[in-house]
Amino acid sequence: MFGLLAHLGLRPSEALALRVEDFEESSASLSVDGWGGKRRRVLVDDRQIYLRLTNYLLLTASPSGPLFTASGRETPLRYQSVQHRWAQYCSQAGVDVKLSDLRRAHVADLVSGGVPEAIIRERIGQAAGALEGTHVSFSNAESDAEIRAWQERRDARRTAPDGTLDASERRVG
């Protein structure tokens, strides 16, 4: 869940509202209900997040329903539960970071990576606000290409010299 906030720029309420059927594995995308009832498509471009999400879905084996449920239940997780867990993590790490800061950090990463503002706005579902500029709509292919190009630039800075994959990047099943 926290990975979706940090690496895809989702709002906590958007991640909590996700359903299993909102994930389209073939296009590596999520269909997200945003503010004002608008639905948007978000590319799951981060390889680790994609693998974790597909593995999670394989392990839960639920064909439909809430993506994130309370342990041993079929009811969706509550915001308070997620907030409590996040506060525990922050306390253990000795940092003061709000859930909304994960989304902001993702936006900052995209901006510093040279992704056009209009694509960032489309990705995070924000038509107005702190990011300034005019609203321009891109096709899914154009948006995906820009996000993938940014991801490749970012990965090129992170990849080990021998090109090996971390164990967390391998798919189970």
N, C-alpha and C positions, 0 to 999 in steps of 0.2 A: 504494500500500500504506500509506504513512504517513498519507495522508488518511483511510483507513478507521479507523485507530487514533485519530487526533485528532478526527475529526468524527462518528464513529459509536460510539466507546468500545469498540472491539473489542480483545481481547487479541492480542498478536503471534501466538500459536499458533493462535488462531481465524482470523485473516486468512490465515495460511499454509495452513490446512486448507481454505479455501474452494475450491469447484469452480465452473466456468462455470455449471453447471446449478443452482447455489444462488442465482443472481440471477434475480429475477422482474421483468422490466422493466415489465410492466403495473401492478403494485402498488408499484413502486419499492422493493423489499425484498430482503433477503438472508436465507437460511435458514442459521443459524450453529450449528455443533456446539460446545456449551459444555462447561463442567466437568461431570463426572459423566455424560457421554453425553447430556445434555439438549440438545435442539434448540430454538432460539428464532428468532423472526422479528424482524429489525431493519429499521426503515424507513430508507431512504436519503433523508433529508429535506433534506440540503444539496444545492442545485442544482448547484454546481460539482462535487461528488463524483459526483453522479448522471450528469452529462454526461461527466465524465472516464471513469467506469466504462463507460458505454454506448459511448463512442468507442473505448476500449481493446478492448472485446469486438468491435466492428466491425473494428478493425484487425487483431486477432489471428485473427479468423475461425475460431476453434475452437468446435465445437458442444458439446464436453464435455471434461472433464479438469480438471487443476489450474488455478485462476484465475491464479496467479502462478507462472511457471516461470523456470528459469535460462535465461539468454540462449542462444538457439539450441538449446534442449533441450525435452523434454516432461516433464522431472522437476520436481517442485515446488521452489520456492526453499527453502533451508535457513535456519533461524533465525540461524545464525552469519553467513551472507551478508548478511542484513538488518541484523543488529547491526553488522557491519563498515561497511556503507554509512552507517548512521545515525551511527556514531562519526565517520566522515569529514565528514559534514555539520556535526555539532556542532563539530568541530575547526575547520573553515573559518569557522564563525560565531563561534567563540570562546565557546561556551556549554557547560555541562555538564548535559545533559538526557537522562534515560534513556527508553527506548522506553515503559516503563510510565507515565511522566509524561504522555504524550500522552493516555492513557485517563483519568488523574486530572484533567487539565485539562478534558476534555470533561465529566466529572461535575461539576466545580466550575462550569462554564458553565451546565449544566442547573439546578443548585441555585440559583445566583444569578439565573437566569431565571425562577424560580418553578415549575418543573416538579415535580409531586408526587413525593415520594420513592419511592413504590411503582412509579411508571412508570419512574423512573430505574433502579431495581433490575431491573425487567423488561427494560429496554433493554440493560443491561450484563451481565445474567445473574448477578447477585449477590444471593443470598437473605439473606446475613448478612455482618457485617463492619463496616467503618467507617461506613457509613450506618446509622442506627438507625431502628427502627420495625417495625411488623408487616407481614407479607406479605399483600398484597392483589393479586388478579389482575384485570386489566382486559381487556376485549375488544380485538381488534386495532383496531377503529374508534375506541374511546376513547383508546387509547394513541397512535394516529396523530394524532388530533385535538389532543391535548395537545402532542405533539412539533411538529406543524405550527404551532400557535399560538405556541409558543416561538420557532420559526424565523422566523415573520413578525415577531414583536417584535424579534428580533435583526436581521433584514434591514432593518427600518424604521430602525434606528439606523445602518446601514451604507450604504444606498442613496444614490447621487448625487442631488443636487437635481433634475437633469433626467431621472432615471429610466433612464439609459442602461445597457446591459449591457457588462460587460468582455468583451474578445475571448475570454477563457478560458471564458466562459459560453455561447458559441455552439456548437451541435452541428454536427459535420461529417457528411457523408454524405448 
